[in-house]
Amino acid sequence: MKLRQKGTAVTHHDIIPATPAEALRTDRGEGPVLLFAPNVLQAMARRFQDGFDGLVTYAVKANDAEDVITNLSSAGIRAFDVASPAEMAAVRRIVPDAVLHYNNPVRTVREIEAGMAAGVASWAVDSQAEFAKIAARVPAEGTEIAVRFKLPVPGAAYDFGEKFGATPQEAGELLRAVAAAGFIPAMTFHPGTQCPDGAAWAAYIEAAARIADAAGVRLARLNVGGGFPARRMDADAAALEAIFDTIGASLHAAFATPPALVCEPGRAMVAECQALLSRVKAVRASGAVFLDDGVYGGLAEHLVMGVSDRIRVLDPAGRPRSGAPVPRTVFGPSCDSLDRLPGDVPLPADTAEGDAVIFLGMGAYGLVTSTRFNGYGALRQLTVHDLTM
Ligand SMILES: Cc1ncc(COP(=O)(O)O)c(C=O)c1O
């Protein structure tokens, strides 16, 4: 156990376990636990702020836990990408002077009114109809509107272009309308989540410059979205700095007068700061393993992202299991047969009932998407100093 070091991390606990193994030995609670390392989160926030040449905002949708927002704010993040009035309220409660960017491009009139009441500074739009709804209600002076556009650029784990984004031609028309109405003109895009290749950002930045130039509008800002990759496999290292460099170089190559940059990472900001500790409820004679969490809980994203190999198995005393990896079917706790991790998951041959199965890099889109199906899926949170294992 370590005493909290003042100024390095903000947490609700004064004495916190040093490692996941120590947390396992001391935890007397029931059910799966998210192990949260504030130091890791603050280090990632600093990595973005040091490496990205613009305003770093955080996409709250990836993880809206109070400790996450608090620690990001302590690490200097003051602007947040919010998708709904509930996210605005959650951020304002914790960071009263936060700058809010409301970048969900489809909103009801009530949601627009909530955004105004919350003092939203920047709004993304991708159609004339949505722009008209905002323009009729939000005073133009001092308000930024970012036109979101899409390109057929591959590379991400999944693409958002089917749902959001104007075509380049529509984006040019929208940009002219935004500028003519007196709003601060900006553009934005999202290359798709878990995008490992800077070339996607380069293609979007070049297109943004072409669109703005053809529309005759000088952009105040260019928001290059989220999509930055998290570490998926043990063998990977997320090459964030290479992407930051590509973004900077593309901006200066594409624009004679470069707009200010904004980014809004979700996944890459929070993935590493949490690990999911679940326990083995049963091992069947077939080798299949039943866990106390599954795809209706904190492991929901495995269905679309696939299984990572960043899994560690510890015995109840916190010692690593050392058996050779055996491919296994892994089921979650509910009575639903769909509650199963995709494919075969390699777990040690000596994995036994009561063991802890720890999934690393689980801070993004786990807590926020977990359901209470069959009465499972409630994730407790324990703060630890370190998640390396
Ligand atoms: C507008 C917007 N910004 C940022 C993000 C965060 O993306 P990521 O988690 O891939 O960084 C999303 C994800 O849905 C989004 O829709």
The ligand as an SDF file (V2000), in Angstrom:
LIG
                    3D

 16 16  0  0  0  0  0  0  0  0999 V2000
  -17.3440   13.7950  -32.4610 C   0  0  0  0  0  0  0  0  0  0  0  0
  -16.4700   12.7940  -31.7880 C   0  0  0  0  0  0  0  0  0  0  0  0
  -15.2950   13.1970  -31.2780 N   0  0  0  0  0  0  0  0  0  0  0  0
  -14.4540   12.3450  -30.6440 C   0  0  0  0  0  0  0  0  0  0  0  0
  -14.7880   11.0250  -30.4800 C   0  0  0  0  0  0  0  0  0  0  0  0
  -13.8150   10.1250  -29.7590 C   0  0  0  0  0  0  0  0  0  0  0  0
  -13.2880    9.1990  -30.6310 O   0  0  0  0  0  0  0  0  0  0  0  0
  -12.1370    8.2080  -30.1590 P   0  0  0  0  0  0  0  0  0  0  0  0
  -12.6050    7.5550  -28.9280 O   0  0  0  0  0  0  0  0  0  0  0  0
  -11.9590    7.2830  -31.3030 O   0  0  0  0  0  0  0  0  0  0  0  0
  -10.8990    9.0450  -29.9140 O   0  0  0  0  0  0  0  0  0  0  0  0
  -15.9910   10.5320  -31.0200 C   0  0  0  0  0  0  0  0  0  0  0  0
  -16.3520    9.1260  -30.8640 C   0  0  0  0  0  0  0  0  0  0  0  0
  -17.4660    8.6900  -31.0990 O   0  0  0  0  0  0  0  0  0  0  0  0
  -16.8600   11.4520  -31.6810 C   0  0  0  0  0  0  0  0  0  0  0  0
  -18.0410   11.0470  -32.1900 O   0  0  0  0  0  0  0  0  0  0  0  0
  1  2  1  0
  2  3  1  0
  2 15  2  0
  3  4  2  0
  4  5  1  0
  5  6  1  0
  5 12  2  0
  6  7  1  0
  7  8  1  0
  8  9  2  0
  8 10  1  0
  8 11  1  0
 12 13  1  0
 12 15  1  0
 13 14  2  0
 15 16  1  0
M  END
$$$$
